[in-house]
Amino acid sequence: MLECYVVHVLKRFVAVVAMACLSPSRLCARVQDKLLCQFGHKVRRQTVFVKLKPPGPTPLRIFGKTCQRVTTCGPACGSAGASAPSVAGVARRLASSLQSTSTGSLPDYGTQIVDPYRLLEDDLNGIYEDIRSELERNTNQSELNTIATYYFDGQGKALRPMVAILMARAVNYHVYGENSALLASQRQVAMISEMIHSASLIHDDVIDQSDFRRGKPSVNVLWNHKKVAMAGDFILAVASMMIARLRSDDVTLVLSQVVTDLVQGEFMQLGSKETENERFAHYLTKTYRKTASLIANSVKAVALLSGADESTCELAFQYGRNIGLSFQLVDDMLDFVSSAQAMGKPTAADLKLGLATAPVLFACEKYPELNPMIMRRFGEPGDVERAFELVHQSRGLEQTRFLARRHGLEAARLAQELARSVYQKGLVLATDLVLNRIK
C-alpha cells in the first residue's frame, strides 16, 4: 500500500512540475520529459534550471536569467529492483531543492523563456568539428582542406543547423510523444544544410569579389579564386555523398532541390525587371531560392526522416520558407542600419554590388528617381550614396521590417500547430531571434 501511495503521489507531483514554468524567482525552464524514475522503467537524463541568488556555482546565462543546471534521474536509474523508500528519497531531495522557489500558483508553460541554442546545446555541440572531419576524410590535398574548412570555425550563427534540429525534435515529439529522440540522420541533415550554405558563401565571395566575411578576410582574398571555386564545389560534393548515405529517395530529392534553387537564385540576382510589380516579385522569388529554400527543404527533410505525414512535412516546409524569408529581409535591412563591425562585412554592400533589395524597392514608391539607378545597377558615380540616403529618408526600412515580421508571425503560427513541447516553443521563439538580431 505504501509503495502504491508513493507512486501515486510522485505521478501527481511530476504532472504538476512538468507543465510548470515558474516566475523569475522560481523554476526557469520546463522539465522536458519525466523527472522521476518509476518501477521497472528507464528514464533519460534530464536537466532542470533553477534560479540562483548570485554568486552561485557554475551559473548559466539564459536570456539574462542566471540559472544552475541540476541533473535529476540518469538513464540507468529505474531498475526493477527499486524500492518505495528510494523513490520517495528522490522526491524529497527534488522537493527540498525547490522548496524555497515552488510556492504560489503555476502559470501556463507558454510564458516560459526558451533559448533555442541553449535548448539544443548538446545536439549542436561539435557540429562544426564533425563537418571538418567529413571534409578532411574525403581529401588528401591539404590546401583544399584548409580552404574548404575556412568558414567552419564556429563563428557563424549556425542558424540552419539550429532550426533543422529544433524542427526534428519538435516533429519527433509531435509524432511519437515523450519517447522520441533525435535521429542520427536528422543531425546529418543539419550538418548538410550548413555545408551547402557555406559552399554558397564561398561561391558568392568569388562572384562578388568581397573582401570580408564574418569579421575576417574572405576566402577569395587569401587564395586564388579558381582554387576557392573548386573548394566550394568540393564541399557540395561531400554534402552530396552524405545525402546519399541517408538512403532516402524523398530526402535526396528535397535536398537536391536546394542546389537547383541556389543556382537559379544567383542567375536571377544578375538581372533586373523593368516594372515595379515585376521587380518586387522577382526579388522575393530570388530571395526564396537563394536563402529560404535551404531552410525550408532542410526542415522538410528532417520531418520526412521522422516518418511524419504529408501535412506535417508541408507544415515544416512552410515554416522554413517563412523564417527564411524573414531572415533575409532582416539581413537586407541591416545592410543599411548596422555597422560594418557588427555585421562582419561592409555595409551598403548590396548597393555596391548593384543589387536592389527590399528597402530600395520600397523607397521607390516615394522616390521614383531610384528606378533608373536600379536599372543601371547603381553604376554611375554617386548612385550608391544617393540611393543609401533616399532609403533612409523614405519608409523603406520600416516597410521591410513590417514584411519580415509578417513572415516571422506566419512561421510562429505554423509552429504552434505542432504538439506542445519545449521544442515547439523553441520554434516559435526562433522567429524572435531572427527578427531581433543585430548582425
C-alpha positions in Angstrom: 0.0 0.0 0.0 2.8 2.4 0.9 4.5 1.7 -2.5 1.3 2.4 -4.4 0.7 5.6 -2.5 4.2 6.9 -3.1 4.0 6.2 -6.8 0.6 7.9 -7.0 2.0 11.0 -5.2 5.1 11.1 -7.4 3.0 10.9 -10.6 0.8 13.8 -9.4 4.0 15.8 -8.5 5.6 15.2 -11.9 2.4 16.1 -13.7 2.3 19.4 -12.0 6.0 20.2 -12.4 6.3 19.1 -16.0 3.8 21.7 -17.1 5.2 24.4 -15.0 7.3 27.4 -15.8 7.6 29.4 -12.6 8.2 33.1 -12.3 11.7 34.5 -12.4 12.3 33.7 -8.7 11.2 30.1 -9.3 11.8 27.3 -11.8 13.0 28.9 -15.1 12.7 26.0 -17.5 10.1 23.3 -18.2 11.0 19.7 -17.4 11.3 18.2 -20.8 10.5 14.6 -20.0 9.7 12.5 -17.0 11.7 13.6 -14.0 11.4 10.7 -11.7 12.2 7.0 -12.2 9.2 4.7 -11.9 9.4 1.0 -11.1 10.7 -1.1 -13.9 11.3 1.8 -16.3 14.4 3.7 -17.5 14.3 7.4 -17.8 16.5 9.6 -19.9 19.0 12.1 -18.4 17.0 15.3 -17.6 18.0 18.9 -16.9 16.2 21.4 -14.8 17.2 25.0 -14.5 16.7 26.5 -11.0 17.1 30.2 -10.2 20.2 31.1 -8.1 21.0 34.0 -5.9 24.4 35.1 -7.2 27.1 34.1 -6.5 26.2 30.5 -7.3 28.1 27.5 -8.6 28.6 27.3 -12.4 25.9 29.8 -13.4 24.4 29.7 -16.9 23.0 32.8 -18.7 19.7 32.3 -20.4 18.2 35.5 -21.8 19.5 37.4 -18.8 18.5 34.9 -16.1 21.1 33.2 -14.0 20.4 29.5 -13.6 22.0 26.4 -12.2 21.9 23.1 -14.0 20.5 20.4 -11.8 20.6 16.8 -13.1 17.8 14.5 -11.8 17.4 11.0 -13.0 20.0 9.4 -15.2 19.3 6.8 -17.9 20.1 3.8 -15.7 18.2 4.8 -12.6 14.9 3.0 -12.7 15.7 -0.6 -12.3 13.1 -3.2 -11.4 14.6 -3.6 -8.0 13.9 0.0 -7.0 12.1 0.4 -3.6 9.5 2.8 -2.5 11.7 4.5 0.1 14.4 5.1 -2.6 11.8 6.7 -4.9 10.5 8.7 -2.0 14.0 9.9 -1.3 14.4 11.2 -4.8 11.1 13.1 -4.4 12.2 14.6 -1.1 15.6 15.7 -2.5 14.0 17.3 -5.5 11.2 18.9 -3.4 13.9 20.2 -1.0 15.8 21.8 -3.8 12.6 23.5 -5.0 11.2 24.3 -1.5 12.2 28.0 -1.5 11.0 28.5 -5.1 7.9 26.5 -5.5 5.1 28.3 -3.7 2.2 30.0 -5.3 0.2 29.2 -8.4 1.8 27.8 -11.5 1.3 29.8 -14.8 0.9 28.1 -18.1 4.2 26.9 -19.7 3.6 29.1 -22.7 5.0 32.1 -20.7 8.4 30.5 -20.3 11.6 31.8 -22.0 13.4 29.3 -24.1 16.8 29.9 -25.7 16.8 27.6 -28.7 20.6 27.5 -28.8 20.8 26.6 -25.1 18.0 24.0 -25.5 20.0 22.3 -28.3 23.4 22.7 -26.7 24.2 19.0 -26.7 22.9 18.5 -30.2 24.8 21.4 -31.7 28.0 20.8 -29.7 30.8 19.6 -32.0 28.8 20.1 -35.2 31.5 22.2 -36.9 34.1 19.7 -35.8 32.1 16.9 -37.4 31.8 18.8 -40.6 35.5 19.5 -40.7 36.1 15.8 -40.1 33.9 14.8 -43.0 35.7 17.2 -45.4 39.1 16.1 -44.2 38.3 12.4 -44.6 37.5 13.0 -48.3 40.7 14.7 -49.5 44.4 14.3 -49.2 45.0 17.8 -50.5 46.0 19.9 -47.5 45.3 23.3 -49.2 41.9 22.2 -50.4 41.0 21.1 -46.9 42.2 24.4 -45.5 40.1 26.4 -47.9 37.0 24.2 -47.6 37.1 24.3 -43.8 37.8 28.0 -43.5 34.3 29.1 -42.7 33.6 26.2 -40.4 35.4 27.8 -37.5 32.4 28.0 -35.2 32.0 31.8 -35.7 28.8 31.6 -37.7 25.3 31.9 -36.4 24.6 28.2 -37.1 21.0 29.2 -37.7 20.3 26.5 -40.3 21.5 23.6 -38.1 19.7 25.0 -35.1 16.4 25.4 -37.0 16.7 21.9 -38.6 17.4 20.1 -35.3 14.7 22.1 -33.5 12.2 21.1 -36.1 13.4 17.5 -36.0 12.9 17.3 -32.2 9.5 19.1 -32.4 8.2 16.9 -35.2 9.5 13.7 -33.4 7.7 14.8 -30.3 4.6 15.6 -32.4 4.6 12.1 -33.9 5.9 9.9 -31.1 5.4 11.9 -27.9 7.8 11.8 -25.0 9.7 8.7 -26.1 11.1 10.4 -29.2 14.8 11.1 -29.7 16.8 12.9 -32.3 17.8 10.6 -35.1 21.4 10.5 -36.3 20.2 11.0 -39.9 18.4 14.2 -38.8 21.6 15.6 -37.3 23.3 14.7 -40.6 20.7 16.9 -42.4 21.6 19.8 -40.1 25.3 19.3 -41.0 24.4 19.1 -44.7 22.4 22.3 -44.5 25.4 24.2 -43.1 27.7 22.7 -45.6 25.5 23.8 -48.6 25.2 27.3 -47.0 29.0 27.7 -46.6 29.6 26.4 -50.2 27.2 29.1 -51.4 29.1 31.7 -49.4 32.4 30.7 -51.0 30.9 30.9 -54.5 29.3 34.3 -53.6 32.7 35.6 -52.5 34.2 34.6 -55.8 31.3 36.2 -57.8 31.1 39.3 -55.7 34.8 39.7 -55.1 34.0 40.5 -51.4 36.9 41.3 -49.0 35.4 40.4 -45.7 33.1 37.7 -44.3 32.2 37.1 -40.6 34.7 39.7 -39.5 37.7 38.2 -41.2 39.2 38.2 -44.8 37.1 36.3 -47.2 38.4 33.2 -48.9 39.0 34.9 -52.3 41.3 37.4 -50.6 43.5 34.7 -49.2 43.5 32.2 -52.1 43.4 32.1 -55.9 39.8 32.4 -57.0 40.0 29.2 -59.1 41.0 27.2 -56.1 38.3 28.9 -54.0 35.6 28.0 -56.6 36.8 24.4 -56.6 36.7 24.3 -52.8 33.1 25.3 -52.9 32.4 22.5 -55.4 34.2 20.1 -53.1 32.0 21.0 -50.1 28.9 20.4 -52.2 30.3 17.0 -53.4 30.9 15.8 -49.9 27.5 17.0 -48.8 26.0 15.0 -51.7 27.8 11.9 -50.5 26.3 12.5 -47.1 22.9 12.8 -48.6 23.4 9.5 -50.5 24.3 7.8 -47.2 20.9 8.7 -45.8 19.3 6.2 -48.2 16.1 8.1 -48.6 14.9 8.9 -52.1 12.5 11.5 -50.8 15.1 13.3 -48.8 17.6 13.1 -51.7 15.0 14.8 -54.0 14.2 17.5 -51.4 17.8 18.4 -50.6 18.9 18.3 -54.3 16.2 21.0 -54.9 18.2 23.3 -52.7 21.2 23.3 -55.0 19.0 23.8 -58.0 17.3 26.8 -56.3 20.7 28.3 -55.3 22.0 28.4 -58.8 18.7 29.8 -60.2 18.6 32.4 -57.5 22.1 33.5 -58.3 21.2 33.9 -62.0 18.1 35.9 -61.1 20.3 38.2 -59.0 22.3 39.1 -62.1 19.2 40.6 -63.8 16.6 43.4 -63.2 13.0 43.9 -64.1 11.5 47.0 -65.8 8.2 47.4 -63.9 8.0 47.9 -60.1 5.5 45.0 -59.7 7.7 42.6 -61.6 10.7 43.8 -59.8 9.4 43.0 -56.3 8.1 39.6 -57.4 11.5 38.9 -58.9 13.2 40.0 -55.7 11.0 37.7 -53.5 11.5 34.7 -55.8 15.2 35.3 -55.8 15.3 35.6 -52.0 13.4 32.3 -51.6 15.7 30.5 -53.9 19.0 31.9 -52.5 18.1 31.8 -48.8 14.7 30.4 -47.8 14.8 27.2 -49.9 17.7 25.8 -48.0 16.0 26.3 -44.6 12.6 25.2 -46.0 13.8 22.0 -47.6 16.1 21.1 -44.7 13.3 21.2 -42.2 11.1 19.3 -44.6 13.9 16.6 -44.9 14.1 16.1 -41.1 10.3 15.8 -41.0 10.4 13.1 -43.7 13.0 11.2 -41.8 10.8 11.2 -38.7 8.1 9.4 -40.7 5.7 12.3 -40.3 2.6 12.5 -42.6 2.4 14.7 -45.6 0.6 17.6 -43.9 3.2 17.8 -41.2 6.0 17.7 -43.7 4.3 20.6 -45.6 3.9 22.5 -42.4 7.6 22.1 -41.7 8.4 23.3 -45.2 6.2 26.4 -44.9 7.7 27.2 -41.5 11.2 27.1 -43.0 10.1 29.1 -46.0 8.7 31.9 -43.9 11.5 32.1 -41.3 14.0 32.0 -44.2 12.3 35.0 -46.0 12.1 36.8 -42.7 15.8 36.2 -42.1 16.8 37.6 -45.5 14.6 40.6 -45.2 16.2 41.5 -41.9 19.6 40.9 -43.4 18.8 43.4 -46.2 17.6 45.9 -43.7 20.7 45.5 -41.5 22.8 46.3 -44.6 21.5 49.9 -44.3 21.4 50.3 -40.5 24.1 48.1 -38.9 27.8 49.0 -38.5 30.4 47.2 -40.5 32.0 46.0 -37.3 28.7 44.4 -36.1 27.9 42.8 -39.5 31.4 41.5 -40.0 31.3 42.8 -43.6 31.0 46.3 -45.2 27.6 48.0 -45.0 25.7 49.1 -48.2 27.3 46.0 -49.7 24.3 45.2 -51.8 24.1 48.6 -53.4 27.8 48.4 -54.2 27.1 45.1 -55.9 24.3 46.7 -57.9 21.5 44.9 -56.0 18.2 46.5 -55.3 16.9 44.8 -52.1 13.6 45.4 -50.3 14.5 48.7 -48.6 15.3 50.2 -52.0 12.3 48.8 -53.8 10.0 50.2 -51.1 11.8 53.5 -51.2 11.0 53.7 -55.0 7.3 54.4 -54.0 8.4 57.8 -52.6 11.4 58.5 -54.7 10.9 57.4 -58.4 14.4 58.7 -59.2 15.7 55.4 -57.8 14.2 53.5 -60.8 16.8 54.4 -63.3 19.5 53.8 -60.7 18.2 50.3 -60.2 18.2 49.6 -64.0 21.8 50.7 -64.3 22.6 48.7 -61.1 23.9 51.9 -59.3 26.8 52.0 -61.7 27.2 55.8 -62.1 29.3 57.9 -59.7 27.2 58.9 -56.7 24.4 56.4 -57.2 25.3 54.3 -54.2 25.5 57.3 -51.9 22.3 58.8 -53.2 20.3 55.6 -53.0 21.5 55.0 -49.4 20.4 58.5 -48.5 16.9 58.1 -50.1 16.3 54.8 -48.4 16.8 56.4 -45.0 14.6 59.3 -46.0 11.8 57.0 -47.0 9.8 54.4 -45.1 11.7 51.6 -46.9 13.4 50.3 -43.8 10.1 50.4 -41.8 8.2 48.6 -44.6 10.9 46.0 -44.9 10.8 45.4 -41.1 7.0 45.0 -41.4 7.2 42.4 -44.1 9.9 40.5 -42.2 7.6 40.5 -39.2 4.7 39.2 -41.2 6.7 36.2 -42.4 8.0 35.7 -38.9 4.5 35.7 -37.4 3.3 33.2 -40.0 6.2 30.9 -39.1 5.3 31.2 -35.4 1.7 30.4 -36.2 2.7 27.3 -38.1 4.9 26.1 -35.3 2.0 26.4 -32.9 0.1 23.7 -34.8 2.6 21.1 -33.7 2.2 19.2 -30.4 3.0 21.4 -27.4 6.6 20.8 -26.3 9.6 22.8 -25.3 10.9 22.3 -28.9 7.7 23.6 -30.4 8.1 26.6 -28.1 11.7 26.9 -29.3 10.5 27.1 -33.0 8.2 29.9 -32.0 10.9 31.9 -30.2 13.4 31.2 -33.0 11.3 33.6 -35.1 12.0 36.3 -32.5 15.8 35.6 -32.7 15.6 36.1 -36.4 13.6 39.3 -36.3 15.5 40.9 -33.4 19.1 40.1 -34.4 21.6 42.9 -34.9 24.0 41.1 -37.2 
